[in-house]
Amino acid sequence: MDGRTGHERNQRVVTFLNRDEVDFLDKLGKDAFFSAGSKVSRAKLISWLVDMLKGLNITGENLRSEEDLERRMVEALKIIEEKKQE
């Protein structure tokens, strides 16, 4: 079931990425394949990123820009790191 709970059906999402973003996803997939033998698709990488944001309890409340999202992600990761060091 791909790590999801219940009987959730995958939904198709069409997105537009620039060449650099696509190349980055492809590099992640190739690195995973050559280092661990895992075939990881672009769609799977994006899905994992969404799951990570959900796990960090990132919301869309007052989200206005990419910088807002990045700031929230960095803050959430800092909190996790601080908890590990306690």
PDB file with SEQRES, HELIX, SHEET and CRYST1 records, atoms N, CA, C and O in Angstrom:
SEQRES   1 A   86  MET ASP GLY ARG THR GLY HIS GLU ARG ASN GLN ARG VAL          
SEQRES   2 A   86  VAL THR PHE LEU ASN ARG ASP GLU VAL ASP PHE LEU ASP          
SEQRES   3 A   86  LYS LEU GLY LYS ASP ALA PHE PHE SER ALA GLY SER LYS          
SEQRES   4 A   86  VAL SER ARG ALA LYS LEU ILE SER TRP LEU VAL ASP MET          
SEQRES   5 A   86  LEU LYS GLY LEU ASN ILE THR GLY GLU ASN LEU ARG SER          
SEQRES   6 A   86  GLU GLU ASP LEU GLU ARG ARG MET VAL GLU ALA LEU LYS          
SEQRES   7 A   86  ILE ILE GLU GLU LYS LYS GLN GLU                              
HELIX    1 AA1 ARG A   19  ALA A   36  1                                  18    
HELIX    2 AA2 ARG A   42  GLY A   55  1                                  14    
HELIX    3 AA3 GLU A   66  GLN A   85  1                                  20    
CRYST1    1.000    1.000    1.000  90.00  90.00  90.00 P 1           1          
ATOM      1  N   MET A   1       0.806  -1.194   0.000  1.00  0.00           N  
ATOM      2  CA  MET A   1       0.000   0.000   0.000  1.00  0.00           C  
ATOM      3  C   MET A   1       0.846   1.254   0.000  1.00  0.00           C  
ATOM      4  O   MET A   1       0.311   2.360   0.072  1.00  0.00           O  
ATOM      5  N   ASP A   2       2.128   1.108  -0.077  1.00  0.00           N  
ATOM      6  CA  ASP A   2       3.005   2.247  -0.267  1.00  0.00           C  
ATOM      7  C   ASP A   2       3.129   3.114   0.986  1.00  0.00           C  
ATOM      8  O   ASP A   2       3.321   4.324   0.866  1.00  0.00           O  
ATOM      9  N   GLY A   3       3.024   2.530   2.187  1.00  0.00           N  
ATOM     10  CA  GLY A   3       3.241   3.268   3.414  1.00  0.00           C  
ATOM     11  C   GLY A   3       2.085   4.165   3.833  1.00  0.00           C  
ATOM     12  O   GLY A   3       2.212   4.937   4.784  1.00  0.00           O  
ATOM     13  N   ARG A   4       0.984   4.072   3.149  1.00  0.00           N  
ATOM     14  CA  ARG A   4      -0.161   4.905   3.477  1.00  0.00           C  
ATOM     15  C   ARG A   4      -1.160   4.069   4.272  1.00  0.00           C  
ATOM     16  O   ARG A   4      -1.173   2.841   4.184  1.00  0.00           O  
ATOM     17  N   THR A   5      -1.988   4.749   5.043  1.00  0.00           N  
ATOM     18  CA  THR A   5      -2.963   4.033   5.859  1.00  0.00           C  
ATOM     19  C   THR A   5      -4.240   3.802   5.080  1.00  0.00           C  
ATOM     20  O   THR A   5      -4.560   4.557   4.162  1.00  0.00           O  
ATOM     21  N   GLY A   6      -4.963   2.771   5.438  1.00  0.00           N  
ATOM     22  CA  GLY A   6      -6.260   2.498   4.826  1.00  0.00           C  
ATOM     23  C   GLY A   6      -6.146   2.141   3.365  1.00  0.00           C  
ATOM     24  O   GLY A   6      -5.160   1.553   2.922  1.00  0.00           O  
ATOM     25  N   HIS A   7      -7.172   2.507   2.628  1.00  0.00           N  
ATOM     26  CA  HIS A   7      -7.237   2.184   1.207  1.00  0.00           C  
ATOM     27  C   HIS A   7      -7.246   3.458   0.368  1.00  0.00           C  
ATOM     28  O   HIS A   7      -8.061   3.605  -0.543  1.00  0.00           O  
ATOM     29  N   GLU A   8      -6.344   4.366   0.678  1.00  0.00           N  
ATOM     30  CA  GLU A   8      -6.285   5.623  -0.054  1.00  0.00           C  
ATOM     31  C   GLU A   8      -5.888   5.372  -1.499  1.00  0.00           C  
ATOM     32  O   GLU A   8      -5.014   4.554  -1.785  1.00  0.00           O  
ATOM     33  N   ARG A   9      -6.531   6.075  -2.389  1.00  0.00           N  
ATOM     34  CA  ARG A   9      -6.186   5.987  -3.802  1.00  0.00           C  
ATOM     35  C   ARG A   9      -5.300   7.170  -4.146  1.00  0.00           C  
ATOM     36  O   ARG A   9      -5.532   8.290  -3.691  1.00  0.00           O  
ATOM     37  N   ASN A  10      -4.289   6.911  -4.948  1.00  0.00           N  
ATOM     38  CA  ASN A  10      -3.431   7.992  -5.399  1.00  0.00           C  
ATOM     39  C   ASN A  10      -4.184   8.884  -6.363  1.00  0.00           C  
ATOM     40  O   ASN A  10      -4.989   8.409  -7.163  1.00  0.00           O  
ATOM     41  N   GLN A  11      -3.924  10.161  -6.285  1.00  0.00           N  
ATOM     42  CA  GLN A  11      -4.519  11.142  -7.176  1.00  0.00           C  
ATOM     43  C   GLN A  11      -3.442  11.659  -8.121  1.00  0.00           C  
ATOM     44  O   GLN A  11      -2.296  11.863  -7.721  1.00  0.00           O  
ATOM     45  N   ARG A  12      -3.813  11.863  -9.348  1.00  0.00           N  
ATOM     46  CA  ARG A  12      -2.874  12.399 -10.326  1.00  0.00           C  
ATOM     47  C   ARG A  12      -2.796  13.910 -10.161  1.00  0.00           C  
ATOM     48  O   ARG A  12      -3.820  14.592 -10.122  1.00  0.00           O  
ATOM     49  N   VAL A  13      -1.588  14.422 -10.065  1.00  0.00           N  
ATOM     50  CA  VAL A  13      -1.348  15.857  -9.957  1.00  0.00           C  
ATOM     51  C   VAL A  13      -0.382  16.245 -11.062  1.00  0.00           C  
ATOM     52  O   VAL A  13       0.692  15.657 -11.198  1.00  0.00           O  
ATOM     53  N   VAL A  14      -0.765  17.221 -11.835  1.00  0.00           N  
ATOM     54  CA  VAL A  14       0.103  17.709 -12.904  1.00  0.00           C  
ATOM     55  C   VAL A  14       0.787  18.969 -12.388  1.00  0.00           C  
ATOM     56  O   VAL A  14       0.130  19.870 -11.867  1.00  0.00           O  
ATOM     57  N   THR A  15       2.092  19.028 -12.534  1.00  0.00           N  
ATOM     58  CA  THR A  15       2.837  20.183 -12.064  1.00  0.00           C  
ATOM     59  C   THR A  15       3.816  20.630 -13.142  1.00  0.00           C  
ATOM     60  O   THR A  15       4.213  19.840 -13.999  1.00  0.00           O  
ATOM     61  N   PHE A  16       4.186  21.855 -13.094  1.00  0.00           N  
ATOM     62  CA  PHE A  16       5.162  22.397 -14.023  1.00  0.00           C  
ATOM     63  C   PHE A  16       6.416  22.743 -13.239  1.00  0.00           C  
ATOM     64  O   PHE A  16       6.389  23.573 -12.331  1.00  0.00           O  
ATOM     65  N   LEU A  17       7.504  22.101 -13.598  1.00  0.00           N  
ATOM     66  CA  LEU A  17       8.797  22.363 -12.983  1.00  0.00           C  
ATOM     67  C   LEU A  17       9.739  22.868 -14.049  1.00  0.00           C  
ATOM     68  O   LEU A  17       9.615  22.515 -15.222  1.00  0.00           O  
ATOM     69  N   ASN A  18      10.689  23.701 -13.635  1.00  0.00           N  
ATOM     70  CA  ASN A  18      11.673  24.139 -14.619  1.00  0.00           C  
ATOM     71  C   ASN A  18      12.733  23.051 -14.802  1.00  0.00           C  
ATOM     72  O   ASN A  18      12.761  22.078 -14.050  1.00  0.00           O  
ATOM     73  N   ARG A  19      13.574  23.210 -15.768  1.00  0.00           N  
ATOM     74  CA  ARG A  19      14.562  22.187 -16.113  1.00  0.00           C  
ATOM     75  C   ARG A  19      15.467  21.850 -14.933  1.00  0.00           C  
ATOM     76  O   ARG A  19      15.790  20.683 -14.709  1.00  0.00           O  
ATOM     77  N   ASP A  20      15.877  22.866 -14.180  1.00  0.00           N  
ATOM     78  CA  ASP A  20      16.756  22.652 -13.034  1.00  0.00           C  
ATOM     79  C   ASP A  20      16.069  21.799 -11.967  1.00  0.00           C  
ATOM     80  O   ASP A  20      16.698  20.925 -11.371  1.00  0.00           O  
ATOM     81  N   GLU A  21      14.796  22.048 -11.730  1.00  0.00           N  
ATOM     82  CA  GLU A  21      14.045  21.278 -10.734  1.00  0.00           C  
ATOM     83  C   GLU A  21      13.882  19.822 -11.162  1.00  0.00           C  
ATOM     84  O   GLU A  21      14.014  18.907 -10.350  1.00  0.00           O  
ATOM     85  N   VAL A  22      13.595  19.620 -12.443  1.00  0.00           N  
ATOM     86  CA  VAL A  22      13.471  18.252 -12.969  1.00  0.00           C  
ATOM     87  C   VAL A  22      14.812  17.540 -12.887  1.00  0.00           C  
ATOM     88  O   VAL A  22      14.880  16.377 -12.488  1.00  0.00           O  
ATOM     89  N   ASP A  23      15.874  18.233 -13.264  1.00  0.00           N  
ATOM     90  CA  ASP A  23      17.218  17.641 -13.196  1.00  0.00           C  
ATOM     91  C   ASP A  23      17.564  17.233 -11.767  1.00  0.00           C  
ATOM     92  O   ASP A  23      18.174  16.187 -11.545  1.00  0.00           O  
ATOM     93  N   PHE A  24      17.175  18.061 -10.801  1.00  0.00           N  
ATOM     94  CA  PHE A  24      17.447  17.748  -9.401  1.00  0.00           C  
ATOM     95  C   PHE A  24      16.725  16.474  -8.977  1.00  0.00           C  
ATOM     96  O   PHE A  24      17.317  15.602  -8.341  1.00  0.00           O  
ATOM     97  N   LEU A  25      15.441  16.368  -9.332  1.00  0.00           N  
ATOM     98  CA  LEU A  25      14.694  15.148  -9.000  1.00  0.00           C  
ATOM     99  C   LEU A  25      15.311  13.926  -9.674  1.00  0.00           C  
ATOM    100  O   LEU A  25      15.418  12.860  -9.068  1.00  0.00           O  
ATOM    101  N   ASP A  26      15.717  14.090 -10.933  1.00  0.00           N  
ATOM    102  CA  ASP A  26      16.347  12.980 -11.649  1.00  0.00           C  
ATOM    103  C   ASP A  26      17.651  12.572 -10.978  1.00  0.00           C  
ATOM    104  O   ASP A  26      17.952  11.383 -10.872  1.00  0.00           O  
ATOM    105  N   LYS A  27      18.426  13.554 -10.523  1.00  0.00           N  
ATOM    106  CA  LYS A  27      19.700  13.240  -9.851  1.00  0.00           C  
ATOM    107  C   LYS A  27      19.447  12.492  -8.542  1.00  0.00           C  
ATOM    108  O   LYS A  27      20.156  11.536  -8.227  1.00  0.00           O  
ATOM    109  N   LEU A  28      18.451  12.919  -7.787  1.00  0.00           N  
ATOM    110  CA  LEU A  28      18.115  12.197  -6.557  1.00  0.00           C  
ATOM    111  C   LEU A  28      17.761  10.747  -6.867  1.00  0.00           C  
ATOM    112  O   LEU A  28      18.212   9.826  -6.186  1.00  0.00           O  
ATOM    113  N   GLY A  29      16.949  10.558  -7.900  1.00  0.00           N  
ATOM    114  CA  GLY A  29      16.563   9.205  -8.289  1.00  0.00           C  
ATOM    115  C   GLY A  29      17.744   8.367  -8.737  1.00  0.00           C  
ATOM    116  O   GLY A  29      17.855   7.197  -8.373  1.00  0.00           O  
ATOM    117  N   LYS A  30      18.626   8.960  -9.524  1.00  0.00           N  
ATOM    118  CA  LYS A  30      19.810   8.225  -9.992  1.00  0.00           C  
ATOM    119  C   LYS A  30      20.748   7.907  -8.839  1.00  0.00           C  
ATOM    120  O   LYS A  30      21.293   6.806  -8.763  1.00  0.00           O  
ATOM    121  N   ASP A  31      20.937   8.866  -7.941  1.00  0.00           N  
ATOM    122  CA  ASP A  31      21.783   8.619  -6.768  1.00  0.00           C  
ATOM    123  C   ASP A  31      21.239   7.466  -5.940  1.00  0.00           C  
ATOM    124  O   ASP A  31      22.002   6.615  -5.484  1.00  0.00           O  
ATOM    125  N   ALA A  32      19.925   7.430  -5.743  1.00  0.00           N  
ATOM    126  CA  ALA A  32      19.297   6.345  -4.980  1.00  0.00           C  
ATOM    127  C   ALA A  32      19.511   5.014  -5.684  1.00  0.00           C  
ATOM    128  O   ALA A  32      19.800   4.002  -5.045  1.00  0.00           O  
ATOM    129  N   PHE A  33      19.368   5.021  -6.996  1.00  0.00           N  
ATOM    130  CA  PHE A  33      19.521   3.779  -7.751  1.00  0.00           C  
ATOM    131  C   PHE A  33      20.952   3.256  -7.693  1.00  0.00           C  
ATOM    132  O   PHE A  33      21.173   2.077  -7.418  1.00  0.00           O  
ATOM    133  N   PHE A  34      21.922   4.127  -7.950  1.00  0.00           N  
ATOM    134  CA  PHE A  34      23.305   3.672  -8.015  1.00  0.00           C  
ATOM    135  C   PHE A  34      23.929   3.417  -6.646  1.00  0.00           C  
ATOM    136  O   PHE A  34      24.874   2.636  -6.532  1.00  0.00           O  
ATOM    137  N   SER A  35      23.407   4.073  -5.606  1.00  0.00           N  
ATOM    138  CA  SER A  35      23.988   3.857  -4.283  1.00  0.00           C  
ATOM    139  C   SER A  35      23.261   2.783  -3.484  1.00  0.00           C  
ATOM    140  O   SER A  35      23.874   2.096  -2.667  1.00  0.00           O  
ATOM    141  N   ALA A  36      21.951   2.633  -3.716  1.00  0.00           N  
ATOM    142  CA  ALA A  36      21.169   1.699  -2.895  1.00  0.00           C  
ATOM    143  C   ALA A  36      20.362   0.700  -3.716  1.00  0.00           C  
ATOM    144  O   ALA A  36      19.730  -0.199  -3.162  1.00  0.00           O  
ATOM    145  N   GLY A  37      20.384   0.860  -5.032  1.00  0.00           N  
ATOM    146  CA  GLY A  37      19.621  -0.046  -5.875  1.00  0.00           C  
ATOM    147  C   GLY A  37      18.133   0.211  -5.871  1.00  0.00           C  
ATOM    148  O   GLY A  37      17.354  -0.618  -6.341  1.00  0.00           O  
ATOM    149  N   SER A  38      17.727   1.364  -5.339  1.00  0.00           N  
ATOM    150  CA  SER A  38      16.308   1.710  -5.246  1.00  0.00           C  
ATOM    151  C   SER A  38      15.894   2.563  -6.435  1.00  0.00           C  
ATOM    152  O   SER A  38      16.530   3.573  -6.738  1.00  0.00           O  
ATOM    153  N   LYS A  39      14.827   2.153  -7.106  1.00  0.00           N  
ATOM    154  CA  LYS A  39      14.275   2.973  -8.180  1.00  0.00           C  
ATOM    155  C   LYS A  39      13.265   3.921  -7.562  1.00  0.00           C  
ATOM    156  O   LYS A  39      12.236   3.496  -7.036  1.00  0.00           O  
ATOM    157  N   VAL A  40      13.566   5.198  -7.631  1.00  0.00           N  
ATOM    158  CA  VAL A  40      12.708   6.208  -7.024  1.00  0.00           C  
ATOM    159  C   VAL A  40      12.303   7.195  -8.120  1.00  0.00           C  
ATOM    160  O   VAL A  40      13.145   7.885  -8.695  1.00  0.00           O  
ATOM    161  N   SER A  41      11.012   7.248  -8.395  1.00  0.00           N  
ATOM    162  CA  SER A  41      10.501   8.124  -9.450  1.00  0.00           C  
ATOM    163  C   SER A  41      10.384   9.568  -8.965  1.00  0.00           C  
ATOM    164  O   SER A  41      10.422   9.852  -7.767  1.00  0.00           O  
ATOM    165  N   ARG A  42      10.243  10.458  -9.927  1.00  0.00           N  
ATOM    166  CA  ARG A  42       9.997  11.864  -9.591  1.00  0.00           C  
ATOM    167  C   ARG A  42       8.737  11.977  -8.739  1.00  0.00           C  
ATOM    168  O   ARG A  42       8.719  12.694  -7.738  1.00  0.00           O  
ATOM    169  N   ALA A  43       7.694  11.271  -9.137  1.00  0.00           N  
ATOM    170  CA  ALA A  43       6.426  11.321  -8.408  1.00  0.00           C  
ATOM    171  C   ALA A  43       6.606  10.841  -6.970  1.00  0.00           C  
ATOM    172  O   ALA A  43       6.043  11.426  -6.045  1.00  0.00           O  
ATOM    173  N   LYS A  44       7.380   9.786  -6.782  1.00  0.00           N  
ATOM    174  CA  LYS A  44       7.615   9.262  -5.435  1.00  0.00           C  
ATOM    175  C   LYS A  44       8.372  10.280  -4.594  1.00  0.00           C  
ATOM    176  O   LYS A  44       8.048  10.475  -3.422  1.00  0.00           O  
ATOM    177  N   LEU A  45       9.377  10.934  -5.176  1.00  0.00           N  
ATOM    178  CA  LEU A  45      10.133  11.950  -4.439  1.00  0.00           C  
ATOM    179  C   LEU A  45       9.219  13.091  -3.997  1.00  0.00           C  
ATOM    180  O   LEU A  45       9.292  13.542  -2.854  1.00  0.00           O  
ATOM    181  N   ILE A  46       8.363  13.554  -4.899  1.00  0.00           N  
ATOM    182  CA  ILE A  46       7.439  14.630  -4.560  1.00  0.00           C  
ATOM    183  C   ILE A  46       6.469  14.170  -3.469  1.00  0.00           C  
ATOM    184  O   ILE A  46       6.159  14.931  -2.552  1.00  0.00           O  
ATOM    185  N   SER A  47       5.993  12.935  -3.568  1.00  0.00           N  
ATOM    186  CA  SER A  47       5.109  12.382  -2.553  1.00  0.00           C  
ATOM    187  C   SER A  47       5.792  12.347  -1.191  1.00  0.00           C  
ATOM    188  O   SER A  47       5.196  12.715  -0.179  1.00  0.00           O  
ATOM    189  N   TRP A  48       7.031  11.909  -1.172  1.00  0.00           N  
ATOM    190  CA  TRP A  48       7.787  11.863   0.084  1.00  0.00           C  
ATOM    191  C   TRP A  48       7.965  13.263   0.666  1.00  0.00           C  
ATOM    192  O   TRP A  48       7.892  13.439   1.882  1.00  0.00           O  
ATOM    193  N   LEU A  49       8.198  14.260  -0.190  1.00  0.00           N  
ATOM    194  CA  LEU A  49       8.346  15.629   0.296  1.00  0.00           C  
ATOM    195  C   LEU A  49       7.044  16.129   0.921  1.00  0.00           C  
ATOM    196  O   LEU A  49       7.067  16.809   1.947  1.00  0.00           O  
ATOM    197  N   VAL A  50       5.917  15.797   0.310  1.00  0.00           N  
ATOM    198  CA  VAL A  50       4.619  16.174   0.883  1.00  0.00           C  
ATOM    199  C   VAL A  50       4.432  15.496   2.241  1.00  0.00           C  
ATOM    200  O   VAL A  50       4.003  16.130   3.204  1.00  0.00           O  
ATOM    201  N   ASP A  51       4.755  14.211   2.310  1.00  0.00           N  
ATOM    202  CA  ASP A  51       4.633  13.490   3.578  1.00  0.00           C  
ATOM    203  C   ASP A  51       5.537  14.100   4.647  1.00  0.00           C  
ATOM    204  O   ASP A  51       5.160  14.177   5.816  1.00  0.00           O  
ATOM    205  N   MET A  52       6.739  14.536   4.239  1.00  0.00           N  
ATOM    206  CA  MET A  52       7.658  15.159   5.186  1.00  0.00           C  
ATOM    207  C   MET A  52       7.064  16.460   5.721  1.00  0.00           C  
ATOM    208  O   MET A  52       7.120  16.716   6.923  1.00  0.00           O  
ATOM    209  N   LEU A  53       6.495  17.284   4.840  1.00  0.00           N  
ATOM    210  CA  LEU A  53       5.880  18.536   5.280  1.00  0.00           C  
ATOM    211  C   LEU A  53       4.728  18.265   6.238  1.00  0.00           C  
ATOM    212  O   LEU A  53       4.565  18.968   7.234  1.00  0.00           O  
ATOM    213  N   LYS A  54       3.934  17.249   5.936  1.00  0.00           N  
ATOM    214  CA  LYS A  54       2.847  16.879   6.836  1.00  0.00           C  
ATOM    215  C   LYS A  54       3.407  16.467   8.195  1.00  0.00           C  
ATOM    216  O   LYS A  54       2.870  16.855   9.232  1.00  0.00           O  
ATOM    217  N   GLY A  55       4.470  15.694   8.190  1.00  0.00           N  
ATOM    218  CA  GLY A  55       5.092  15.245   9.437  1.00  0.00           C  
ATOM    219  C   GLY A  55       5.675  16.384  10.253  1.00  0.00           C  
ATOM    220  O   GLY A  55       5.763  16.299  11.478  1.00  0.00           O  
ATOM    221  N   LEU A  56       6.072  17.446   9.573  1.00  0.00           N  
ATOM    222  CA  LEU A  56       6.604  18.625  10.265  1.00  0.00           C  
ATOM    223  C   LEU A  56       5.483  19.569  10.708  1.00  0.00           C  
ATOM    224  O   LEU A  56       5.744  20.628  11.279  1.00  0.00           O  
ATOM    225  N   ASN A  57       4.245  19.179  10.440  1.00  0.00           N  
ATOM    226  CA  ASN A  57       3.068  19.983  10.782  1.00  0.00           C  
ATOM    227  C   ASN A  57       3.089  21.360  10.124  1.00  0.00           C  
ATOM    228  O   ASN A  57       2.661  22.351  10.717  1.00  0.00           O  
ATOM    229  N   ILE A  58       3.589  21.409   8.898  1.00  0.00           N  
ATOM    230  CA  ILE A  58       3.601  22.649   8.131  1.00  0.00           C  
ATOM    231  C   ILE A  58       2.189  22.884   7.603  1.00  0.00           C  
ATOM    232  O   ILE A  58       1.584  21.987   7.016  1.00  0.00           O  
ATOM    233  N   THR A  59       1.672  24.082   7.811  1.00  0.00           N  
ATOM    234  CA  THR A  59       0.336  24.427   7.316  1.00  0.00           C  
ATOM    235  C   THR A  59       0.445  25.543   6.283  1.00  0.00           C  
ATOM    236  O   THR A  59       1.504  26.142   6.098  1.00  0.00           O  
ATOM    237  N   GLY A  60      -0.661  25.805   5.622  1.00  0.00           N  
ATOM    238  CA  GLY A  60      -0.715  26.879   4.645  1.00  0.00           C  
ATOM    239  C   GLY A  60      -1.200  28.195   5.231  1.00  0.00           C  
ATOM    240  O   GLY A  60      -1.374  29.174   4.506  1.00  0.00           O  
ATOM    241  N   GLU A  61      -1.418  28.222   6.535  1.00  0.00           N  
ATOM    242  CA  GLU A  61      -1.917  29.428   7.178  1.00  0.00           C  
ATOM    243  C   GLU A  61      -0.924  30.582   7.017  1.00  0.00           C  
ATOM    244  O   GLU A  61       0.238  30.469   7.408  1.00  0.00           O  
ATOM    245  N   ASN A  62      -1.382  31.668   6.448  1.00  0.00           N  
ATOM    246  CA  ASN A  62      -0.577  32.875   6.201  1.00  0.00           C  
ATOM    247  C   ASN A  62       0.663  32.612   5.344  1.00  0.00           C  
ATOM    248  O   ASN A  62       1.648  33.347   5.428  1.00  0.00           O  
ATOM    249  N   LEU A  63       0.613  31.588   4.540  1.00  0.00           N  
ATOM    250  CA  LEU A  63       1.729  31.268   3.645  1.00  0.00           C  
ATOM    251  C   LEU A  63       1.606  32.134   2.397  1.00  0.00           C  
ATOM    252  O   LEU A  63       0.604  32.074   1.685  1.00  0.00           O  
ATOM    253  N   ARG A  64       2.625  32.933   2.142  1.00  0.00           N  
ATOM    254  CA  ARG A  64       2.548  33.878   1.033  1.00  0.00           C  
ATOM    255  C   ARG A  64       3.641  33.682  -0.012  1.00  0.00           C  
ATOM    256  O   ARG A  64       3.526  34.180  -1.132  1.00  0.00           O  
ATOM    257  N   SER A  65       4.690  32.965   0.344  1.00  0.00           N  
ATOM    258  CA  SER A  65       5.807  32.871  -0.592  1.00  0.00           C  
ATOM    259  C   SER A  65       6.624  31.609  -0.331  1.00  0.00           C  
ATOM    260  O   SER A  65       6.467  30.931   0.684  1.00  0.00           O  
ATOM    261  N   GLU A  66       7.485  31.332  -1.272  1.00  0.00           N  
ATOM    262  CA  GLU A  66       8.432  30.222  -1.125  1.00  0.00           C  
ATOM    263  C   GLU A  66       9.308  30.447   0.105  1.00  0.00           C  
ATOM    264  O   GLU A  66       9.651  29.502   0.816  1.00  0.00           O  
ATOM    265  N   GLU A  67       9.660  31.691   0.346  1.00  0.00           N  
ATOM    266  CA  GLU A  67      10.508  32.015   1.501  1.00  0.00           C  
ATOM    267  C   GLU A  67       9.787  31.711   2.813  1.00  0.00           C  
ATOM    268  O   GLU A  67      10.403  31.236   3.767  1.00  0.00           O  
ATOM    269  N   ASP A  68       8.471  31.986   2.861  1.00  0.00           N  
ATOM    270  CA  ASP A  68       7.692  31.642   4.053  1.00  0.00           C  
ATOM    271  C   ASP A  68       7.748  30.136   4.313  1.00  0.00           C  
ATOM    272  O   ASP A  68       7.970  29.694   5.440  1.00  0.00           O  
ATOM    273  N   LEU A  69       7.544  29.368   3.258  1.00  0.00           N  
ATOM    274  CA  LEU A  69       7.568  27.912   3.403  1.00  0.00           C  
ATOM    275  C   LEU A  69       8.951  27.436   3.843  1.00  0.00           C  
ATOM    276  O   LEU A  69       9.067  26.604   4.742  1.00  0.00           O  
ATOM    277  N   GLU A  70       9.983  27.958   3.216  1.00  0.00           N  
ATOM    278  CA  GLU A  70      11.345  27.556   3.577  1.00  0.00           C  
ATOM    279  C   GLU A  70      11.648  27.898   5.037  1.00  0.00           C  
ATOM    280  O   GLU A  70      12.256  27.101   5.752  1.00  0.00           O  
ATOM    281  N   ARG A  71      11.228  29.069   5.469  1.00  0.00           N  
ATOM    282  CA  ARG A  71      11.467  29.490   6.856  1.00  0.00           C  
ATOM    283  C   ARG A  71      10.778  28.531   7.833  1.00  0.00           C  
ATOM    284  O   ARG A  71      11.358  28.144   8.848  1.00  0.00           O  
ATOM    285  N   ARG A  72       9.551  28.160   7.517  1.00  0.00           N  
ATOM    286  CA  ARG A  72       8.821  27.228   8.389  1.00  0.00           C  
ATOM    287  C   ARG A  72       9.494  25.869   8.441  1.00  0.00           C  
ATOM    288  O   ARG A  72       9.580  25.249   9.501  1.00  0.00           O  
ATOM    289  N   MET A  73       9.967  25.412   7.302  1.00  0.00           N  
ATOM    290  CA  MET A  73      10.645  24.114   7.255  1.00  0.00           C  
ATOM    291  C   MET A  73      11.921  24.150   8.089  1.00  0.00           C  
ATOM    292  O   MET A  73      12.179  23.237   8.874  1.00  0.00           O  
ATOM    293  N   VAL A  74      12.713  25.197   7.922  1.00  0.00           N  
ATOM    294  CA  VAL A  74      13.969  25.318   8.668  1.00  0.00           C  
ATOM    295  C   VAL A  74      13.684  25.385  10.168  1.00  0.00           C  
ATOM    296  O   VAL A  74      14.368  24.735  10.958  1.00  0.00           O  
ATOM    297  N   GLU A  75      12.682  26.166  10.560  1.00  0.00           N  
ATOM    298  CA  GLU A  75      12.327  26.269  11.981  1.00  0.00           C  
ATOM    299  C   GLU A  75      11.902  24.912  12.540  1.00  0.00           C  
ATOM    300  O   GLU A  75      12.317  24.534  13.635  1.00  0.00           O  
ATOM    301  N   ALA A  76      11.081  24.184  11.796  1.00  0.00           N  
ATOM    302  CA  ALA A  76      10.617  22.870  12.254  1.00  0.00           C  
ATOM    303  C   ALA A  76      11.784  21.901  12.392  1.00  0.00           C  
ATOM    304  O   ALA A  76      11.846  21.135  13.354  1.00  0.00           O  
ATOM    305  N   LEU A  77      12.701  21.931  11.442  1.00  0.00           N  
ATOM    306  CA  LEU A  77      13.864  21.041  11.508  1.00  0.00           C  
ATOM    307  C   LEU A  77      14.789  21.414  12.660  1.00  0.00           C  
ATOM    308  O   LEU A  77      15.381  20.534  13.285  1.00  0.00           O  
ATOM    309  N   LYS A  78      14.920  22.705  12.948  1.00  0.00           N  
ATOM    310  CA  LYS A  78      15.731  23.139  14.098  1.00  0.00           C  
ATOM    311  C   LYS A  78      15.142  22.622  15.398  1.00  0.00           C  
ATOM    312  O   LYS A  78      15.873  22.179  16.283  1.00  0.00           O  
ATOM    313  N   ILE A  79      13.823  22.678  15.515  1.00  0.00           N  
ATOM    314  CA  ILE A  79      13.154  22.186  16.725  1.00  0.00           C  
ATOM    315  C   ILE A  79      13.418  20.696  16.895  1.00  0.00           C  
ATOM    316  O   ILE A  79      13.707  20.236  18.000  1.00  0.00           O  
ATOM    317  N   ILE A  80      13.318  19.948  15.813  1.00  0.00           N  
ATOM    318  CA  ILE A  80      13.597  18.508  15.876  1.00  0.00           C  
ATOM    319  C   ILE A  80      15.036  18.265  16.308  1.00  0.00           C  
ATOM    320  O   ILE A  80      15.295  17.406  17.151  1.00  0.00           O  
ATOM    321  N   GLU A  81      15.964  19.008  15.740  1.00  0.00           N  
ATOM    322  CA  GLU A  81      17.380  18.848  16.076  1.00  0.00           C  
ATOM    323  C   GLU A  81      17.631  19.195  17.544  1.00  0.00           C  
ATOM    324  O   GLU A  81      18.394  18.503  18.218  1.00  0.00           O  
ATOM    325  N   GLU A  82      17.000  20.257  18.048  1.00  0.00           N  
ATOM    326  CA  GLU A  82      17.151  20.637  19.451  1.00  0.00           C  
ATOM    327  C   GLU A  82      16.624  19.553  20.375  1.00  0.00           C  
ATOM    328  O   GLU A  82      17.227  19.278  21.412  1.00  0.00           O  
ATOM    329  N   LYS A  83      15.502  18.931  20.010  1.00  0.00           N  
ATOM    330  CA  LYS A  83      14.937  17.855  20.821  1.00  0.00           C  
ATOM    331  C   LYS A  83      15.858  16.653  20.864  1.00  0.00           C  
ATOM    332  O   LYS A  83      15.961  15.978  21.889  1.00  0.00           O  
ATOM    333  N   LYS A  84      16.525  16.386  19.759  1.00  0.00           N  
ATOM    334  CA  LYS A  84      17.470  15.262  19.720  1.00  0.00           C  
ATOM    335  C   LYS A  84      18.644  15.484  20.650  1.00  0.00           C  
ATOM    336  O   LYS A  84      19.181  14.531  21.215  1.00  0.00           O  
ATOM    337  N   GLN A  85      19.053  16.753  20.817  1.00  0.00           N  
ATOM    338  CA  GLN A  85      20.225  17.070  21.630  1.00  0.00           C  
ATOM    339  C   GLN A  85      19.909  17.154  23.115  1.00  0.00           C  
ATOM    340  O   GLN A  85      20.821  17.243  23.936  1.00  0.00           O  
ATOM    341  N   GLU A  86      18.632  17.125  23.469  1.00  0.00           N  
ATOM    342  CA  GLU A  86      18.243  17.203  24.892  1.00  0.00           C  
ATOM    343  C   GLU A  86      18.527  15.930  25.618  1.00  0.00           C  
ATOM    344  O   GLU A  86      18.260  15.829  26.815  1.00  0.00           O  
TER     345      GLU A  86                                                      
END                                                                             
